[in-house]
Amino acid sequence: MSTVRLDAWQLLEKEYPQIAQCISGSVLGLLEMAALDEKTKQLIYIAVQTAVNYPLAVKYHVPLARKAGASRDEIVGAASIAAAAAGPKGFVSCFPIIIAETDDLKHDG
């Protein structure tokens, strides 16, 4: 038995790559259809994934938001909306990841 612990998505990709490809394809297709700019899409994605307490997805999407031009305060702001809407659990879980992924950025204000 391997001592390497895979996260859920990596495990799905390893064990059932066809299912992972279907999920990825549908997500990417829906993101392409949205009539929003890339930064807004990524900020919404961060807020929703924070609300459902999915830190792995937040870790993946914070760099994409940064690449699209989002500031640290915009990313934290998007995640904080999740706390207002869904309670603080997801925000508290995801906040350290957001800070780590934006550590090189300064506060806007």
N, C-alpha and C positions, 0 to 999 in steps of 0.2 A: 504494500500500500504506500502510495506517495505521501511524503510529508509536506508537500507544497499544497497550500490551501488556495483553491481558486475561488474567485467571487462568482456569484450566481450567473452573470452574463458569460464569463469565460467558460464556466462549466457547460452552459447551454451550447456555446459555440463548439466546444470540444466534443460533447456527446451527441448533439443533434444539430449539426451545422445547417441543415436545410430549414429547420424551424427558425433558427437565428437569422438566416438570410431573409426569410419571409417577413419576420417582424421588422428587421432593419429596412427592408424595401418599402413596407407600408408606412413606416414612420417617415422615411425620407420623402416618399411621395406626398404625404400629407403636408410636410413642411414646405415642399416646393409649391403646393397649391395655395398656401396662405398668402393673402395680399398684404403682407407686412415686410418691412425691411429686415435684413438679417439680424441687426442688433436687437430689434424689438422681439423677433422670434426667439432669440437666445435668452433674453431676459425673461420672457414669459415661460420658456422651458425651465429655467432655473427656479422661478417662483413655483411652478406646478410640482417639479420634482422635490423641492424643499417641502411643500405642503404634504406630499405623500411620503416624506421621510426616506428619500432615496439618494443618499450621499454619493454613491458611485456615479449616478447620472449627473449630479451637480458637479462633481470633479471633472467629468468629461466636458460639460457645457460651459463652464467658466472660461477656459481658454478660447473656446469658440466665440463667446461674447466679447472677450477682450480683443480678439482678432477683428471682430466686427465694429470695434470702436467704443465698447462700453467701459466706463470708468469703474473704479472700485466702489464708489458710493452708489452708482447705478445698480451694480450687481448686488450689493448689500441691501439696497432699497427694494429690489425685486424680491429677494428672499424674505425681507421683513414683511412684505405684503402677505406672504404665505403664513407667517405667524399670526397676523391679524385675522386672516380668513380661516385658518385650520388649527390654530393653537400653536404654542411655542415648541412642541416636541421636535418637529422636523427642522425648525430654524436652529435650535440648540445643537442638533446633530450635525447639521450642514455648515454652520457658521465657521468652525475651525478650518474646514476645507476651503471655504471661500477666502478666508484670510490668508491661508497658506498659498493659495493659487494667485493671490493678488498682492502678495507681500512687497513686491517691488514698486507698487503704485502708491501714490500719496492720496490722502483724502482730498475731495474736491473743494470742500469748504472749510 
